[in-house]
Amino acid sequence: MVTLPRLVVAAPSTGSGKTTIATGLMAALRASGMTVSGHKVGPDYIDPGYHALATGRPGRNLDPHLVGVERVVPLLLHGAAGAEVAVIEGVMGLYDGRLGTDGFASTAHVAALTSSPVVLVLDVARMSRSAAAIAAGMAAFDPSVRIGGVVLNRCSPGRNAEEIRRALEQVGLPVLGMLPRDESLASPSRHLGLVPVAERDESVALIERLGEQVAAHLDLSALLDVARSAPDLDAEPWDPATALEMDAAPGGERPVVAVAGGRAFTFRYPETEELLEAGGCDVRPFDPLTDPALPEGTRGIYLGGGFPEVYAADLAANTSLLRDLRAAVEAGIPTVAECAGLLYLAESLDEVPMAGAIPTRAAMSERLTLRYPVATAESDSFLTRAGEQVTGHEFHRTITSPPAGTQAAWAVDGVQTGFSSDTVHASYLHVHWAGHPHLARRFAESVGRAAPAGRAASASERVETNTVESSATGDRVGLDTPPPSSSGGSTSEVADPLRHHGDVEVGDGLLDFAVNVYPDPRPEWLDQALHDSLAPTAYPDEEPARAALAKHHGRERTEVLPTAGAAEAFTLVARARTWRKPVVVHPQFTEPHAALEQASHTVTEVRLRAEDGFVLDPAAVPGDADLVVVGNPTNPTGVLHPAATLRGLLRPGRLVVVDEAFMDAVPGEPETLTAERAEGLLVIRSLTKHWSIPGVRAGYVVGDATAIGDLEAVRTPWSVSATAGAAMLACATERASAEARERAERIATWREHLEAGLREQQIEYVPSTASFVLARPGAGVREALREQGIAVRRADTFPGLGPDWVRIAVRPEEITDQLLTALRRTGGDR
């Protein structure tokens, strides 16, 4: 028997506010310190994306039609492993299921299968006592469904609200909360439903606000009582290896399966990847919008669903990836494509060129295809056997021309559909492989037999990296595998990659693009302050600097701590507490990671991916992390994370450390958190780069006074020199602030010139906000530049990057032109 507190959020009809209440409840419970598991009744992919953002765990689907009634409870237990409570969002109206089946696969059906109490959401914007009649009818309609209470949506306190409450209490249904009307909480829609979370830049802020509103207006304690009233479940959690009828994943080489992701391809079930991993595959995500090629060593391709029609022009513009994909398919790489994947493989989509790997054309239509079919395989293929049946769903507003002279994939409602060959299986049908694990097993076996095609390198040539896993679920939360090594590009020649810094790249006679120190002279007032500080007979006194920094940031003295540069601050953080699960978000400055290891901590890495633009999703950080270190803007990527995203990392019992060493290079510092007063938040700043004083170790920490006290308790006395203190004091003035802004604006101008030159040479780079740019000119380019007298910072010592990346410091235009000329000379090698 398994104890799992749980509840189902349902409603009489679509549009009542289920997603708002369910997602807000997940966020509110998580913010209270609980580990929450989010689930969705039905086949929908979009709501689980919001659930994942709210819970920090993969959103899961529970659909009896797709997986079979016998798997619903095991999949619930699998998805909720390690969670303290599960919140299940319903679909449509409570009793609305597959047509003609008396409610099969409805919310009520799943509630009954999982013995879960229901919380009924009623939109009462245009009703009064009638709300109680609707709720009473819902409660009495099916004795197998137990409604534990009601939430009133779009309801403000007042006489009408009390009228509804009394009427509901008369029929024995308690009101568990009233959420007032708030149009800012509405989620924008598209022709197939809500806009996916990956496409909404403001998603983190929306989820945060939802959680705050639910916590403020709903009775969380009463809702938890409803969840805890659910009986124990007599079942074993679903296990992907067991589902594949395998004792363990095959040993040895793990063939790479490239899985489409990013904004255009957001639709896939997490169990699909788990099955492939259990089948011995190395699942590698790639973004068809931005990646120039398939992942190295690709031997299988999975293209799930999404909205390629929205991004058709951008997909078409990525011609190098389209060529690579077409070549891989033509070379016989096993390829599965569902819905959006079918369109991506087609010759064109609304006359916009696609990969051309399948002889069909796609176009938008007026008619929405929405069905829940049983499909019959039309032939033997690497994925199917003729005559076998699977359950699935279709949800699309495009149509394709029949591929002439080709074999169909399925027969649905007596009509042939899709495309099938010895190595390609593409159709509109979405299939949940947990319900049909033989499909995953066959695909994995085909991938294991395939040879890498085109540019793909063998797995033995790859640089291996660790996949980050959530200790609660074992789910992948971050991955970016470096490209294959080349001569002179391996990190093996670096004794300690985590302690490798740009200054060792610079030698006599080399033009320095490796060190991120501002290249112009220091201002006279700073030089004078440094000179005046030289009093070797007196012990250093940091108090004046501490007071000045506190005033500069509008903080109390206890909220600021001067340090001997940012490096000392990272060491203090590592030593301050006995961290259970410290997390470092990579790629970023490696000193925090090194300091934690030096303090005997085991570091969990969350690796951001190039195909996502190295953008941070707070959901990628394991929920049980008690320390999270992240850079902003991040070194070496130059990515500036929104302050709202970083706030989304805050949890009770967790310390979030934001390295803002390069924030002063960002004009206006729009995303700084130095003024943020939040429990468990520290911001580390450095003066050495922006003020050209790397030899003066000057930095400081701003934030939670309790955490500041913990750092101060383990600090060596007089660690901050008198010269460093003088630098802090001088740089915390209005005069310094004005000059800092001027320096930041000059850096921005120089950076624009560098990025324009990289674009002209078609060199991939990450748009930066800092005093450096992360570029991808190719393996061997760093060495070629060095032979021409130019030093750039190698990037393969940053976890998650390979030898084809370099970090380039921003310099004035005339100096940058020398670098661009040298890069142009190496162009033939790219």
N, C-alpha and C positions, 0 to 999 in steps of 0.2 A: 504494500500500500504506500502511496506517495502523497504527502501533504503539500498542497499547493493552493494558497489563497488566490482566488480569482473571481472575476465578474465579467459579464458581458454588457457592453453599452449598446443599447438598441433603441429603435424609434418606430412610430407607426408608419413613417414614410421617408423616402429620400428627401434631403433638404431640411431636416429637422434640427441638425446640429450634432449628429453623432461624431463626426470627425473632430469638430471643435472640442467637444466635451472629452472624448476618449484621449485625444492627443494632449490636451491640456492637463488631464488627470495624470497621464504618464509623466509629463514634465514636472507637475507639482509633487508627485510622490518621489520622483528622483531627486528633486531639489530638497526634499525633506530628509534625504540620506538613504532612501530605500533603493534596492536593486529591483528594477521593474522590467518585465518582459512584455513586449507589445505584439498583438496578434490581430489579424484581419480575417473576417469571414468572407469567403468568396475568392475570386481569382485576381482581384485588383492588385496592381503593383504600386500605385502612387501613394495611397494611404500608408502602406508599410514603410515607405521612405520617410514620411513625417514621423512615424512611430520610432524609427531608428534614430532620428535626430533627437527625439524627446527622451529616449531611454538610454542611448549610448550602446545599444545592442541591435543586431539585425532584426528588422521587422519580419514577421512570419505570417503565412497564410494558412487558414484552416478551411478546407473545401472538400466536403464528402464526395462531390462529383469528380473532382480532379484526382484525389488520392485514395478514395474508398473509405467507407465508414470505419473500417477496422483500424485505419492509420491516424484518424483525427486525434485521439487522445495521446498515442505515442508521439506524434509530431508536436503536440502541445507541450508535453513533458520535455521533449528534446529542446525545443526553443526556449523553454522557461528554466532550463537547468541552472541552478545557482541563484535564481531570482527569488525575491521575497514575496512578490505578488505579480500576477498576470492580469493584464487588461486586454480584453478581446473586443474589438470594434465590430459591430454587426454590418450587414449589407442590406440595402433597400429597407422595406418595412420588416418588422419583426418576423412575420409569418410568410414573407414572399420568397419563394424558392424557384426551382426549375419548373417551368410551365408544364402542366399536365401530370405532375408527380405528387400532388398534395403537400407541397412545401418541402420537398427534398432539397437539401443543401441550403436551406434558409437559415437565418440567424437562430430561429427557434430550434431548428434541427440540431445545430452545433451546440446550442446551450444545453439541450437534452442529452446529446452524446457525451458532453464533458461534465454534466451535472453542475453547471455553473449558474449561479443566480444572475438575474437580469436587472440592470439599472435602466429604466425607461426614460428617454429624453423626449420631452414634449415642447414643441414650439408654441408658446401661448401668446404670441404677439397679437393675435386677433380672436382670442377666446377667453372665457372665464370658467364657470363651473363645468362646461362641456368637456374640459380637459380631464376631469375626473371620470366622466362617462367613458371617454376613449380609453383611459388607463384601466378602468374596471373591466371593460370588454376585452382588452388585451390580456389581462390577468386571468380571466375566466375561460378564454378561448381554448386553451390547451393545458390540461392538468399536469403535463410533464414539464411545463415551463413555470419557473418560480420567479416572480418579479419582487425584488427586494426593496425597491424604492423608486422614486421619481426625481428627475432633475428638470426644473423648469427653465427652458432656454428663452432668451429675449424677454426676460421678465424683470421688471424693476420693483423693489419693495413698495408697498402701498396697499390700498384697500382691495384692489382686484387680486393682487398676489395672495393676500390673506384669505380672500374668498375661495381661491383655487386650493390653497393649502387645507382649509377646513373640509372642503368637499372630498379631497383625496384621503384625508385622515378618516373620514366617515366610511370610506370603502376599504380601509385597512392598508393604505399605501402611504408611507411616510415620504415627506419632501426632503431630499438630501442636499438641496441647494438650489439657488436661483441665479442664473447667469444673465446679467443685464445686456441689453442690445449694445453692440460695439462693432461698427462696420469695419474698423481697422483690423479685426480678427478674421475677416472673410478671406478665403483663399481664392485667387483668380482661377478661372476655368478655361478649358480649351475644348476643341471639338470632341475629344475623347474623355473629358472629365477634368479633374484638377490639374494644375500645372505641377509637374514633378518637382520634388524638393531640390534636386540637383540644378534646376533651372531658375531657382528663386534665390537671388543673392541675399535677400533679407530673411531667409528662412530661419536662421538661428534666432534673430530678434523676434520673429513671429512666435516661434515655439516658446521662447522665454516669456513673452507677454501672455501667451495662452496659459502657461503654468502659473504665472502670477495671478491672473484673473480667476482661474479655477481655485487656487489656494485661498483667495480672498472671499469667494462667494459660495463655494461648496463646502460641505462638512466632510473633510477628509477622514476624520475619525469614524464617522458613521459609514462612509463608503468602505473603509477597511474592514469594519465589522461585517458588512455584507459580504465582502470577499472572503473573510475568514469563516463565514458560515458554510462555505462550499465543502462538501464531504471529500474524504481522501479518495484517490483514484487507484484502482486496481489494474495497473498496466505498467509495462516497461517502456522507458523512453526509446524512441526511434533511434537507430544507429545506422549510419550510412554503410559501414563495412558489412554489417549483418544483412542489410537490405540487398547488397550486391552478392550475398552468399559467399563472402570472402572472409577468411580469418584475419587478414591484415592486408594492407596495401603492398603490392609487389615491391621487392627490394631493388637495389641498384639504381640505374638511371631512371629519372622521372621525366617522361616526355612533356614538352611544353604545349599547353593548350592556350591559345590566344582568345581571350573573352572580351568582346566589345563593351566599352563603358563610356564614361563621360556624359555630357548633356544630351546627346542624341540617342543614346542607348542605355536607358535607365531601367528597363524591364527585364528582370530575371529573378528567379527564386533562389535564395541562398543555399537551399538544399541541393541545387544543381551543382554548384561548385563543390560542396561537401562530398557529393557522390563521386565526382571526378577526382578529387583529392584522395578519397578512399580507394579509388580504382588505380592509384599509382601515378596520376598526372600532376604536373606542376602548372597550376592555373595562373596565368599572367594576364592582367587587364591591360587594355590599350584603348586609346581614345581616337576614334576615326576622324575627329575634327582637327586634331593637332599632331598626332604621331606621324612621322614621315614613313614609317615602315612597321611591319608586324614585329612582335618581340623576337629577340634572337632565339634561334633553334625551334621555331614554331613547327609543330607536327600535327596540330589539330586546331580548328577554328570554330568558335561558338559565337554566333551573332544573334542576340536576343531581340527583345522588342524595344520600342521607343517612339520617337517622333522624327524620323529622318526627313519627312516632308517639310518640317519647320526649318531644318538646317540643310536643305538640299544644296543650296549654293555653296555653303561652307564645306560640305562633304565633297562636292565636286571640285572645289579649289585645292583640296589636298590630293593632288594628282599622283604624287609619289607613293602614297599609301594605296590608292586605287590600283596603281600598276602592280604593286607588291602583292596585294590581295588577289588580283586576277591571276597573276603568275602562280601564286600558291595553289589556287583552286585548279588551274590548268595542269599543274604538276601532280595533282592527285592527293593533296592534303585533305584528310577527312574534314568536311565542313557541314555544320548544322546551322540553319538559319530559320528563325521564327519571326514572321510578320515584318517588322522593320528590317531584320536581316535579309529577308527575301527581297525587299525593295532596294537595299544597298547592293545586292548582288546583281540586280537587274541591269539592263542596258541603259535605262533612263527612268527618271521619276519626274513627271510633269515636264518632260522634254529636257530636263537637266541631266547631263551624263552621270551615270553611276559606274560601278565596277565593270559591267559588261561580262560577268562570269556566267550568267544565265540568259538564254535567248528569249527574254520577255521585257515588255515595257510596262511601267506602272503610271497611274494617273489618279488624281483626286476625283471623287464622285460625289453626287448629292446624297447618296444613300449610305446610311450607317449599317454595317454588317455586325450584328451582335447575336451570337448564338453559343450554346453550351452543348456541343455535339458529341456523339460517339463516332470516331473516325476509324475507317478500315484501311489497312495498308494495301496499296495496289500492287506491290511487287516486293521481291527480296532485295534488300539493300544492306549496306554496312550498318544501318540503324534498325531496320524493320524486317519482318518476314511476311510474305504475302498472306492476306486474310486475317492477320491478328488485329485486334481492336484496341484502341486507347481512348480515354476520355480527354477532352480538352476544351478550350474556349477560343473564340474569335471575337475581335473587337477592333474594327478598322473602317476607315472611310476612303480607302483606295481600292482600285481594281487593277488587275494585271491582264495583259493579253495572253492567250494560251500559248505556251512555248511549243512551236511547231515541231512535230516529230520527236517529242521527248516523252519520257515516262512520268506519269503523275505520281505524287507522293501518297495521297490519300483519296479515298472516296468519302464524301460527307453529304449526307442526305441524298445519296444516289448520284452525286455530281463529282467528277474527278477534279482534283485541285492540287496545286503545288508542283514541285519538280523533284525528281529523284534520279540518281545515277549511282555508279559504283562508289563514289566518294563524296557526293553532295546530296543533302536532303534539306529542301527549302519549301516552306509553305506559310500560309497565314495562321496555321493552328499553333496555339500555345499549349504545351504539355508540361505538367508538373512531374518531373522525373522521379520524385519520391513515390508517386503512385504507380510508376512504371519503371522501376530501377533497371530492368533489363536493357532499356535504351541507353542508360548511362554506361552500363557494363560493356555493351557492344561498341559504343563510341570510344571508350577508354581502350578497349582491345585493338580497335582499328588504329587509333593514334599510336599505340605502342608498336604497331607493325610498320608505321609510315616512316619515311625518311624526310629530314628537313629539306625544304625546297628553297630555291632562290638564294637570298642573302643569308638565310638562317644558318647559324653556326651550330655545331654539335654541342650537346649538353656538357661533354667533358671539357669543352673550351670555356665554359662560362665561369665567371667569378661567383661563387656561391654566397648567398646571404640568408639570414634567418628571417622567417616569417613571424610577424608579431601575432600572438594569439591572446585572446581574452581568457583569463584563468577560469572564468565562470562557464564559458560556452565552448572554448576551443575555436571560435570563429576568427577568420582573418580580419584584422583591423588595419593593416597597412602593409604595402609591399612595393618595392621598386628595385628590381634586380639590375646590377650594373651590366653594361655591355661587355662583350668579350675583351679579354686583355690583348694587348699587342706589344710589340717590342718596345721596351722603355716605358710602358704604360702601367705596369703592374704595381700594386701597392707593396709587393714583396720587397722592393728596394728601399722602402721606408721602414726604419726600425720600429717606430711606434706611430702608426697613422693618426691616432687620436691626439698626439702631441706635435704633429707636424703643422707648421705655420708658414705664412707667406714670406717671412723675412729670410728663411733659409734658401728661398728660390733666387734671391738677388746676389749677384757677384760683381766683381770689379768689371767695369766696362759695360754692364748690362743696363739697358733702359728699363726702369722699374715700373711694371704694371702688375706687380704681385702683392705689394703691401698697400693697404687701404688708408694710409695716412694722407691727410690733406697736403697737397704738394707746395702750396705757397708759404712764405715766411710767417712766423708767429707775429701777432700784433705787438707793438712796443710795450704797451701797458702790461701784457702778460710776461714778456721777457723781464721787465723791471721787477714784477712781483716775484718771479722765480729767483732773480738775483738777490733781492732783498731778504729772501727766506734763508739764505745760507748763513746760519748761526750755529756752528758745530758744537758749541759748548752748552747749548740748551736742549732739553728734551722737547720733542714735538708736542704741540697742544692742538688737537683737532677741533676743540669746542667752537672757536669762531667760525670755522668752515661748516661745521654741523648746523650752527644757528643760521648761517647765511643760506645754506641749501634748503633748510626747512622753510625759511621765509620765501625763497625763490619758488618753491612748489606749493606754498600755502599749507604746509604740514606742521605738526608738532615736532618738537625735538626728538621725542621717542619714536617717531615714525621715519627717521632718517639715520643712516649709518655710513660714514665715510669708510672707504676700503682702499687697499693698495691695488687699484685697478679692478676691472670686472673679474679677473682671474681669482683674486682672493675671495671675492664674494661667492663665486661658485664653490670654492673649497669650504667656506663657512657653511653654505647650504648643505653640502654633502655631510659635514660633521655635526650639524646642529641636532639632528634627530636620528633615531633608528628607523630608517625608511623600510617599509614592508615591500612596496612595489613602486620604485621610482621609474618614471617614464621620461625619456628624452625624445623630442620630436625632431626627426632628421629628414633631409640633410640640414644641418645647422652647425654653428661653431662647436667644436668638439671638446673644448675644455670642461663644460659641465659633465659630460659623459666620463671623461678621464678622471675628474675629481671624485665622482661617485664611485668609480671602480677602485680608485686609490684608497677610498674610505671603506672598502670591502663590501660595497653594495652591488647587487646584481641588477643591471640596467635592462629595462624593457624598451625596445626601440619601436616607435611608430614612424614609419617611413612614408613621407608624402611623395606623390608620383608626378613625374614630368608631364604625363598625359592629362593630369588635372591642373596643370599650371602650378604645382607645389602648393596648392591651396589647402588650408587646414579645415577639416571637418571635426568638430569636437566629439562626434560620435565615434571617431576612430580611436579615441583614447580609452583604454580599458576602464570600466566603471570602478574597479577596486584600486586604481592608482592613487597613492597618497601623496605623491610629488610629481608634478609635471613641469618640465622645463621647455620653453619655446622661445625662439628669437623673433623680434619684430622691430624693424624689418629684419628678415632672416639673412644671416650670413651662411652660405654664399648665394642664395637664390635672389635676394633683393626684394622678395615678396613682402608686402605690407598687409598684415592680417587686420581685418576690422576689429575695433575694440570690442564690439558686441560678440564676435566669435570667441575672443579670449575670455570674455566674461562667461561664456557658455561652458568653459572648463571648470569653473568654480564649483566645489562641492563641500559639504560639511566634512571635516576631517582631512581635507586635501590642501596642500600648499601648491599654488601655481606661481612659478617664477618666470617672468617675462624679461628676456634680455633685450634691452633697448639701447645697446651700445652704439647703434648707428641711427637712432631716431633723430638726432640733431642734424643729420644730413637730409631730412625730409622737410621741405619748406612748410612751416606752420605746425609741424608735428601733429597732424589731425587725429591719429589713432593712439596717441600716448595714453598710458594709464597711470601716469605719475600723480594725477590729481584724484584718482579713484580710491575711495575709502571702502575697502571690502575685506572681510575676514578671509585670511588665507591667500592674500595676494601680495607678492613682492615684485618690484620693478628694479632692474639693475641697469645703471647708466655708467658710461665711460667718457672721460674727457680726452683720452690720449689721441684718438684718431682725428677728431674734428679740429682740435687745437694744435696738432702737429707736435705732441709731446710724448711720444711712445716710451721714452726713457724715464719719464716721470710717471710712476704708477699711480694714477689718480682716477678713482671711480667712487660710486656710492650706491646704496640701496635705499629705496623708498617703499613704504607700504605698511602692512599690518604690524602694529607696535609689538604684539606678542611674538611674532616671528622675528622681528628685528631684535628683540631681547634674546631670543634663542641664538641668533648669529653672534651677537655681542658676547654671549657667555663663553663661546669657544674661540674667540679671537685672541691672537697674541698681542700683548701690550705694546703700544707704540708702533703698530704695524704700518700706520700711515705716517709717512715722513713729513717734516716741516715744509719741504718743497711741494709735496703733493697737496698738503693742506692749503698752502698759499695759492696753488693753481685753482683749487676748488673755490676758495674765497673770491678770487679775481673773476672767475667764470660764472659766478652767481649774481652778477650785477646787470643793470639795465643796459649799460654800454656793451657788455659781452653778449647779451641777448640780441641786440641789434646787429652786431657783427656776425653772430652765429647764423642769423637769418640770411644775411648777405652771402655768407659762404655756402649755405644750403642752396640758394638760388643759382650761384655759379656752378655748383656741382650738377644741378639739374640741367643747366645749359650744356655743360660738357658731356653729360651722360646722353642727352638727346643726339649729340653729334656722333658719339660712339655707336649708339644703337642704329642710327640712320646708315652708318657705314657698314654695319653688320647686315642690315636688311638689303643693302645694295648688292652685297656679295652672296646673298641668300644663305647666310649662316644662321642657324637656329640659335635663339637666345631667349632668356626669360625676361620679360619687361620688368625693369627694376625701379625701385624708389630710393636706392641707397647710393653709396659712393663706389659701387662696383657693379659689374654685370656678369651673370653666369651665361656662358656661351657654349655651344656644342659644335666646334669646327671639325671635330673628328679626332680619332686616335692618331698620335704621332705629330700633331700640329704643335703642341707645346714644345717638343724637342726641336722641331724645325724652326720655330721662332727663336729659340735659344741660340741656335747656330747663327742666326742673323743678328744676335746681340740684344734680344728683347726677352725679358722675363715676365711670364704670366704665372698665376698661381695654379698649380695642379689641383684638380678637384676630386680625384679618385680616393683621396684620404677622407673625404666626407662620406659617411655611410649613406648608401643609396645612389651614389654617382660613380661613373666609370671614367676610364682614361680618355674618352672622347669629349669630356667636359673640361672647361677651364674657367677660372674666375679672373676677370679683367678689371683692374682698378681704373677708376675714372680719372682722366687727366685733361689738361687744357687741349683745345682743338689741334694746335700745331703739333703737339706731341702725339696725340691720338692718331693723326694722319700717318705718322711713321709706322705705327702698329698696323693700321689698315693697309698700308702699302706692303708690309711684310706678309700679312695674311693673304693678300692678293697673289703674292709670289708662290705661296703654298697651295693655292687653289687647285692646281693640277693633281695634288695628292688627295683631295677631298672627293 
